[in-house]
């Protein structure tokens, strides 16, 4: 169990959230480009859009009236949907759009 926890931390470093926030404008531009791209499946697009609607909707699994918990479930669902959207998009299409957005080649979403 201890080894599994170490591997999880090694793969998902806690400070990765800072990298995510720093690259948030790039993620937004990438998601807009992928939503407009016809090579990305309708299912992947619907998944991302439904997560966005869920976050904006007053209906929740955990009501927003509960301090912090109500917003955390919205954030968790949206982040999972963003990761799934990238995973469900064709890898070569994602690479093409990332290459156009970041000429330096240092930014790799969710890899």
C-alpha positions in Angstrom: 0.0 0.0 0.0 2.8 2.4 0.9 4.5 1.7 -2.5 1.2 2.4 -4.3 0.9 5.7 -2.5 4.4 6.8 -3.5 3.8 5.9 -7.1 0.5 7.9 -7.1 2.3 10.9 -5.7 5.1 10.5 -8.1 2.7 10.5 -11.1 0.4 13.1 -9.7 2.5 15.7 -7.9 0.5 18.1 -5.7 2.2 21.1 -7.3 0.8 20.2 -10.7 -2.2 22.3 -9.9 0.0 25.4 -10.1 1.2 24.4 -13.6 -2.5 23.9 -14.6 -3.4 27.3 -13.3 -0.4 28.9 -15.0 -1.4 27.3 -18.3 -5.1 28.0 -17.9 -5.3 30.5 -20.8 -3.6 27.9 -23.1 -6.1 25.2 -21.9 -9.0 27.5 -22.7 -7.7 28.2 -26.2 -6.9 24.4 -26.7 -10.4 23.4 -25.7 -12.0 26.0 -28.0 -9.9 24.8 -30.9 -10.8 21.2 -30.2 -14.5 21.9 -29.8 -14.4 23.6 -33.3 -12.4 20.8 -34.9 -14.5 18.3 -36.9 -12.0 15.5 -36.2 -12.9 15.4 -32.5 -15.9 13.1 -31.8 -19.3 14.5 -30.9 -19.2 12.3 -27.7 -16.0 14.0 -26.4 -17.5 17.4 -27.1 -20.8 16.5 -25.5 -18.9 15.3 -22.4 -17.1 18.6 -21.9 -20.2 20.7 -22.6 -22.3 18.6 -20.2 -19.7 19.1 -17.4 -19.8 22.8 -18.0 -23.6 22.9 -17.9 -23.4 20.8 -14.6 -21.0 23.3 -13.1 -23.3 26.2 -14.0 -26.5 24.4 -13.1 -28.1 24.9 -9.7 -28.8 21.2 -9.5 -25.8 19.4 -7.9 -24.8 16.1 -6.2 -23.6 18.1 -3.3 -25.6 21.4 -2.9 -23.6 24.6 -3.2 -25.1 25.8 0.0 -22.6 23.6 1.9 -19.4 25.7 2.4 -16.6 24.5 0.1 -18.0 21.0 -0.6 -20.5 22.3 -3.0 -17.9 24.0 -5.1 -15.3 21.2 -4.8 -17.6 18.6 -6.4 -18.2 21.0 -9.4 -14.5 21.6 -9.8 -13.7 17.9 -9.5 -16.2 16.9 -12.1 -15.1 19.7 -14.5 -11.4 18.7 -14.2 -12.2 15.1 -14.8 -14.3 16.0 -17.8 -11.4 18.2 -19.2 -9.0 15.3 -18.8 -11.4 12.9 -20.5 -12.0 15.4 -23.3 -8.2 15.5 -24.0 -8.0 11.7 -23.8 -11.0 11.1 -26.1 -9.7 13.6 -28.7 -7.4 12.1 -31.3 -3.8 12.4 -30.1 -2.5 13.8 -33.4 -5.2 16.5 -33.4 -4.3 17.5 -29.8 -0.6 17.6 -30.7 -1.3 19.8 -33.8 -3.3 22.3 -31.8 -0.8 22.3 -28.9 2.1 22.9 -31.4 0.2 25.9 -32.8 -0.5 27.3 -29.4 3.0 26.8 -27.9 5.9 27.2 -30.3 8.4 26.5 -27.5 7.2 22.8 -27.2 7.4 22.9 -23.4 3.7 22.7 -22.7 2.1 19.3 -22.8 -1.4 19.0 -21.5 -2.0 16.1 -19.2 1.0 14.1 -20.1 
